[in-house]
């Protein structure tokens, strides 16, 4: 599932021309915290299997695992920022092709 998410995220970055200011990385953090909180609430009320076994809070090292998962996500956010920067750099580099394809007469 993660690979499908990565492909759709890259497709979204390539196809849109919206700016992605640094503060919007807070949305990624907010989504992650919301997902974890939702999973905790569900498992507090209903005895179910965890989508990822290491998320089980009854595990002895669960706080350390949660911290490590958060730290591992930081390079992923950095790679996303680099992909966006690469997109804008390539757009500036090949601006004449973009103008030609869009039909600009300038």
N, C-alpha and C positions, 0 to 999 in steps of 0.2 A: 504494500500500500504506500510505503514511503517513496518508492520510485515513481509511482503515478503522481503523487503530490509534487515531487520535484520536477517532473516533466511539465505539469500544468503551471507550476510557478514560473518556470523558465519561459514557457510559452506566453504567459501573461506579461512578463518583463519585456520580451522581444516585441510583442504586438502593441503595447501601449506606449504612450509618450508622456505619461505623468511623471512628475518629479517625485522622488522618494527621499524626503529630508530625514536626517539621522534620528529625529525624535520619533519617527514612525516605527522604529524597532520596538518601541514600547508595546505595539499591538501584538507582536510575536510573544513577548513576555506575558502580556495580559491573557492571550489565548492559552498559553501553556499553564498558567496558574489557574485559569478557569477550568481547564480539562482535569487537572489534578484535584482541584477542590470538588468538582462534580463526581469524580471517581471515589473520593473519600466519602462523600455523602451517600452515594449509592451503596458502597460496601459497609457503611455504618448501619444502614437500614435493612439491607438484604444481603444474605450470605451468597455471594456469587464468586466466580473465578475472576482473577485479575487479568486485564488484557495483556499486561506484561508482568511476569512473576516478581521481578525486582521492585515493583511498585507496592507490593504488599507491606502495609505498615506494621504488621506483626513481626516482620523480619528484624533480626537483631541490629543489623547495620543499615536499616532503612533511611535514617537521616543522612548518612554518608552517601548512600546510593543516590538519593535525591539531589544532594549537592553536586555529585559527580555528573549526573545527567544535565544539570544546569550549566556546569562548566564546559561540558562537551558541546553544548548548543552554541556557545559563544563563537567558536571558529566557523560554524555554519552560518551565523548571521554575518560574520565578516566576509565569507565567500559570496553571500548574496549581495552585499554592498559592492564587492569587486565586480560582480557580473553587471550590476547597474552602471558602475563607472566605466566598464569596458564598452557597454552599449553606447553610452554618450560619446566616448572617445572615438569609436568606430563611426558614429554618425557624423562627427565633425570631420573625420579623416576623409570620408566618402560623401561629403555634402553634395558634390556635383552629380553623383549618381542619383541621390534622393531627389534632387531638383528635377533631373531629367525624367525620372519615373513618375513624379507627381504632376508633370506638365507645366512647371514654372518656366516662364520665358526669360528670366533674369540671367 
